[in-house]
Amino acid sequence: MRKTVTIVLSLLLVGTFFVGASLAGDTLADVKAKGVLVAGIKDSLPPFGFIDAKTRSIVGYDIDFARTIANKLGVKLELKPVTSATRMPQLQEGNIDIIAATMTKNPERAKVIDFSHTYFFTGQKFLTKKGTIKSLKDLAGKKIGTAKGSTSEKNAAKAVPTATILSFDDYPQGVLALQQGKVVAVTTDESILAGLLSKLPKGKYEIPDIRISDEPYGLGIRKGDKNFLNFVNKTILEMEKTGEAKRIFDRWFGPNSDTPLYRTFTITADK
């Protein structure tokens, strides 16, 4: 009887091991086998991911990174729109292979998925009607819009405890609420706000110099998927070394772009 119990327990342990391994998977081998890399991206958030009015294709900073990784793998790139709230579940359920969707790296998320080295760095600010907000005190007791499932929700609540945080499915809905006077500000990362500001009437809105957090972006990989994570990290470090990463940045954030920003970071191996 004892021998039977021992055998059963051993089989259970082996089964658990293989289940754990299958959950992590080997995306690198799977993607090469099927010939397609499925990337979860934003499709209404310029300049990271949006639909080009002329070509009707999805373009942007995040798309360029995903495409470079796909090219390095020698496979096609399939783009699947996600929101801040759906991107991690989509990855965990196996519907996408990688998240390239303005995703801030933090300890809470890192318990669930793995992140690449930081490929973009920004900070959280506010988009407001011009001249209405000059400090955090001006936001006290007011309504602030942001996106569901974003780090911006928690950061805003912490920075302005008396404010009411209204969470929308995406940032354009928040901007519409700002235009309609339903919120006094929309908050998220400055790089995203710059893209939203570029689509608004000139001179009527602004991004005040009020920064409440640092936001390092990482590409999202399934937890424990070491082969693919190592491949992605190696690829983006090579992109930095060859100048491709800076060229992509200049394409979307350079002085001649709709959203000019200074590049204050380089892609390095995270410690």
N, C-alpha and C positions, 0 to 999 in steps of 0.2 A: 504493500500500500504506500509506504514511504517513497519507494522507488518511482511509483506511478505519479505521485504528487510532484516529485522532483522533476520528472520529465515534462509534466504539464506546465510547471512554473518556468522551466527553461524555454519551452516553446512560446510561452506568453512573452517572455523577455525578448526573444528573437523577433517575434512579431512586432513588438513595440518599437524595436530598433528600426525595422524596415519601414514601419508606418511613419516614424519620425523622419527617416531619410527621404521617403516619398513626398512628404509635405514640403521639405526644403527643395527637393527636385534638383535638376541640373539644366537650368535654362539655357546655358551656353550650348549644350549638346542638342537640346530640343529645338532651339531656334535654327541651328544649322541644319537639322534634319528636315524641318518643315519649310525652310527657306524664307521665313518671314519673321520680322521682329515687330511685335505689337506694342506700341507705346501709348500710355495714357497721357493725354495732353489737354490743355485748355484751348478752346476754339473761339473764345470771345474776350480775350484778354491781351490786347496789344501792349508791347511788342513781343510778348512771350509766345503767344499762340492765338491766331485769329484768321478769319477767312479773307483772303485777298479779294478786293472788289473786282479786279480785272480777270484774274485767273480762276476765281472761285475755289482755290485750293487753300489748305491751311498752311500758314507760314509763321515764322517767328524764331526768336532766340532758342527756345526749348526744342523746337522742331529741328533746327540746324544741328543741335547736339545729338538728338536721337538719330537723325539721318547719318551723321558721321559715324556713329557706333554701328548702325546697320551696314553702312558701306564697308567698314572695317571687318565686319563678319562675313561680307559677301552675300548679303540677303536683302530682300525687299523690305521697305518700311511701311507698316500699316498704322495709321493714326486713329486712335479711339478717344473721343472727347470724354473728359471726366470733370467732376467738380471737386472742390476742396473736401466735401463730405464723402464722396464716392471713391476717390482715387485709391485709398488704402484697401477698402473691401474688394475693389476690382482686382487689385494685385494679388491679394490673399486667395481669392476665389479662382485665380488662374485665367481670368479674362484678358489680362494684359501681362506683358513680360517685364515692363519697366515703367516707372513713373517719371515723366519729365514735365512737371506741372507746378512750377513756382513753389516747391515744397520745402518749408523751413525744417532744418534738422534740430531735433530736441530730444532729451532723454526719454520722454514719455513715448514718443513715436518709435524711438530706437529699440524699445522693448518688443515691438511688434514686427518691424521690418528693418532691413539694413539700408544704410545710406552710403553713397559714393563720397569721394572727396568733395569738398565744397566747389561748385562750379559757377556760383554767382553769390555776391554778397551785397546786402542792402540794409535798410533800417526802416522801421515803421513810423509813418507820419500821418498827416490828415489832409484831405482835400476839402476846401471850404469855399464859400462865396467870398469874393475879395474884400478884405478889410474887416471881416466879421469876427475872426478868431486870431488873437495875438499871443495867447498863453493857455496852458491847461486850465487855468481858473475860468476862462471864458467858456469852457465846455462843461463846467460843473452844473449838474441838474438838467442837462440838455440831452437830446436824442442823437445817437451816433450810429451810423450804418456800417456794416461790414458783411463778410461772407460766412455762411455756416461751415463749421468744421475747420476753420482757419485758426492759426495762432493769434491772429489779430483780435479775435473775440476776447480771449483771456487777457491779452496785453492791455487792451482798452479798458476793460473792467477794473484792472489793477491800477492803471494810471489815473483813471477818473472814476472813483468808486460811486459817486453820486449820479453819474450819467446812466441813461437807459440805453443799452446796446440792442439795436435791432439787427437781426441776422437775416440776410437774403441768400437766395440760392447762388447768386453770383454778384460780382461787383458792379456791372452795368445797372442792375436793378437798384443797387444802393445809390448810384449816381442819379438815377431818375428820381429817387426819393429826395435827394438833395436839391435837384432842380425844382421839385414840387413843394419844397419847404417842409417836408415831413421829417427830415433830419437836418441838423446844422453842419454835419461833417460826415465824410466817409473816411474810414481809416483802414489802411493796409500798408504794404511795403512801398517805399518811395518810388521804386522803379515801376511798379504797377500803376501807382497814382499818376506818374508822369505820362504813361500811355493813355490813361483815362482823360487826363487834362487836355491832351493834344486833340481830342475829339470834341471838346466843349467850345462854346463861343469865346473868342479871344478877349482877354481883359476882364472877364466877369468872375473867374474862379482862380484860385491859387493854392499852392502847397506851402503853408507857413513853416518856418524853421523850428518845428516842434518835433523832436525825435524821442520816441519812448522805448525803443528796443533795437537790438541788432538781429538781423535775419540772414543766416547762412543757408543757401539752398543746396540740397543734395538730390541726386537721382535715386529713386526708390527701387530697392531690390528685395525679393522675398527673403525672409529671415533664414540664415544658414546657407544661402546659395553662394558659396564661396567662389566657385569657378567663374561664375558670371560677374560677381562683384569685382574680383581681381581683374577680369578682362576690361570691365567698364572703367575702373580706376586707371589702369595702364593706358587706355585709349585717351582719356581726358588729360592725363599728364603729358602724353605725346602731343596732344592738341595745343597745350600751353607752350611746350618746347618749340614746336614748329611755327608758332605764331597764328595757327588757325583759330584758337580760342579768342585771341584779341581781334582778329578779323571779323569773327562773328559778332563780338561785342560792338565793334565800330559800325557794323552794318545796321544794327538796331538801336544803338545808343550813342553813336558818334556825333560830332558837331553838325553834320549835315542831315541827321535823322530827325524824325518827328519828336523823339524823346531824348534829347542830348543829356548825357550824364558822364561824370568822370569815372574812369575805371580805377577803383581804389583797392583792387585785390588782384592776386595772381592765383592760379590753381596749383596747389601744393599738396603733398601727402599729409593728410590729417594725422595729428599725434594722438 
